[in-house]
Each structure stands twice: as structure tokens, then as C-alpha cells.
């Protein structure tokens, strides 16, 4: 029998949403094994005074199997 656990992770990138997700997953994979998937729970941007996006931020719910 397998048991899955879900953790929340916040990650950021100056490049894109996809890069922010990759950063969050790769950093999590350094300490958590058996990653199985992730949900992008929230997307946020930081802007400059001109309204240009300077940073993408994501809140991820990452699932992994606990054995």
C-alpha cells in the first residue's frame, strides 16, 4: 500500500512561469524523494513602475509517495 503526501512550495523566476515551476521542483527534489506530480496553485507577478513583469512567482502543491 502506498501513501502520498502533499507539500506546498513557493518558487520564483525572472524568466517565466515554467522556469519558476522547474526551480521549485528541482529544489524540492534535492531533499524529497519519489516526487509524483505538482499543481500550480497560484501565480503571481512582480512588476516595475512601468507595469513590466520583473519576476514570476508560483505556489506549488507537490505530491510524493511515502513508503
N, C-alpha and C positions, 0 to 999 in steps of 0.2 A: 504494500500500500504506500502511496506517495502523498506527501503533504506539501502544499505550495504556500509560500509566504509572499506578501506584497510589501514593498517599502517605497517611500516617497523620496525622490531626489530632485534637487534643483540644479540646473546647469545653464551656462551662458556661452555665447559665441559672438564675436564681432562679424562673422561671415554670414551665417544663415541658421534657420531653424534646424535643418538637417544636421548641420555641424554641431549645434548645441545638443541635439539628441545623441549623436555619436560620442561627444565628450562625456556626457552623463553616463552612458552605457559602458564606455571603456574604463572610466574611473571606478565605477561600481564593480566591474569585473575584476579589478585588481584585488579586491578583498572578499567578494561574494562569488561563490561557485554555483554552477547549474542554472544560470540565467535562462529563462524560457521566453520572455516577451516583455513588452512595455506598452503603456498607454500614455499618450501625450495628454496630460490632464489640463494643462493651462499653457498659454503662450502669452508672453509679454514683451514689449519692446521699450528700449530707452532711446530717446531722441535728443538731438541738439536743438538749439533755439530756432533753427530753420525748419524743423519738422522732419529732418533726415534721420533714419534709423542708425544708431551708433552701436547698439548691442541687442541681440536676440536672447530671450530667456525662456526656458521651458521648465515646467514642473512635470516630472515623470513618475508614474506608478510602475515599478519594475517587479515582475514576478520571478521567483526562483523556487526550485524544489529543495525541500529539506528532507534529508533521509537519515 
